[in-house]
């Protein structure tokens, strides 16, 4: 079992920056990838960023590419998301997730989820 706890959410003006963190505990050694998803009210869940434990390769959603950066510490216990040039479309609840299957990175395939942290961008 893996436990994930997000932190760092809050309100920020458009154009600003924010960094989210996810603390992972439990049996994390089997995780194939970890990452962030977000969901705004009335919208579908969106993949934001994924980092793979083997080699630290990354994938980003098209809407955040070039603005966000995901990182994973060497103990695989902290996943961070640095968000820059924030805009109103970035508003939503951000969820940390981890998976251990071959399809890791797709929302339906993730095995563990945090409770989420709210990010609100004001214009």
C-alpha positions in Angstrom: 0.0 0.0 0.0 1.2 3.5 -0.9 0.0 6.7 0.7 0.2 10.0 -1.1 -0.3 13.4 0.5 -0.3 16.6 -1.5 0.7 20.0 -0.2 1.3 23.5 -1.6 -2.0 24.4 -3.1 -3.5 27.8 -2.8 -4.5 30.9 -4.6 -2.2 32.8 -7.0 -2.5 35.6 -9.5 -2.4 34.8 -13.2 1.2 34.8 -14.4 2.5 33.7 -11.1 4.1 30.5 -9.9 3.4 27.8 -7.5 5.1 24.5 -6.4 3.2 21.5 -5.3 4.7 18.6 -3.4 3.6 15.1 -2.8 4.9 13.0 0.1 4.8 9.3 -0.6 5.1 6.6 2.1 4.5 2.9 2.4 5.6 0.3 -0.1 6.8 2.7 -2.9 9.5 0.5 -4.3 7.3 -1.1 -6.9 6.1 2.2 -8.4 6.6 2.4 -12.2 5.7 6.0 -12.5 4.3 8.9 -10.4 2.7 12.1 -11.4 0.0 14.7 -11.2 -3.5 14.9 -12.6 -6.0 17.7 -12.2 -9.7 18.2 -12.5 -11.7 21.3 -12.7 -15.4 21.4 -11.8 -17.5 20.1 -14.7 -14.5 18.9 -16.6 -12.8 15.6 -17.1 -9.7 14.6 -15.3 -6.5 15.7 -17.1 -3.1 14.3 -17.0 -0.6 17.1 -16.1 2.8 15.4 -15.7 4.3 12.0 -15.3 7.7 10.9 -14.3 9.0 7.3 -14.6 11.1 5.8 -11.9 13.3 4.0 -14.3 15.5 6.8 -15.9 13.3 9.7 -14.8 11.9 10.3 -18.2 8.9 12.6 -18.2 5.7 13.3 -20.1 3.6 16.5 -20.0 0.1 17.3 -21.0 0.0 19.6 -24.0 -1.6 22.4 -22.0 1.2 22.6 -19.5 4.2 21.7 -21.6 6.9 24.4 -21.3 5.4 25.9 -18.2 5.4 23.0 -15.6 8.2 20.8 -14.5 7.9 17.5 -12.5 10.7 16.1 -10.4 11.2 13.1 -8.2 13.8 12.8 -5.4 16.3 10.0 -5.3 14.4 8.2 -2.5 11.1 8.2 -4.5 9.4 9.8 -1.5 8.8 13.3 -2.9 7.2 14.3 -6.2 7.2 18.0 -7.0 5.4 20.0 -9.6 6.8 23.4 -10.4 4.1 25.5 -12.1 5.0 28.8 -13.9 3.0 31.3 -16.0 -0.2 30.1 -14.4 -3.5 31.0 -16.0 -7.1 30.6 -15.2 -7.3 27.3 -17.1 -4.9 25.8 -14.5 -7.5 26.2 -11.8 -8.6 22.9 -10.3 -7.9 20.2 -7.8 -4.5 18.6 -8.3 -4.0 14.9 -7.4 -0.8 13.1 -6.9 -0.8 9.5 -8.2 1.4 6.5 -8.5 1.2 3.3 -10.5 3.0 0.0 -11.0 1.6 -1.4 -14.2 2.7 -1.3 -17.8 0.2 1.4 -18.6 1.4 3.7 -15.9 0.8 7.3 -16.7 -2.8 6.9 -17.9 -5.4 7.9 -15.2 -7.3 4.7 -15.3 -4.1 2.7 -14.7 -2.9 4.5 -11.7 -3.1 2.5 -8.5 -2.8 5.1 -5.7 -4.2 8.5 -5.4 -3.8 11.4 -2.9 -6.8 13.3 -1.7 -5.9 16.4 -3.8 -4.9 20.0 -3.2 -6.8 22.9 -4.6 -5.2 25.4 -6.9 -7.0 28.6 -7.8 -5.7 31.1 -10.3 -7.3 34.6 -10.2 -7.2 36.9 -13.2 
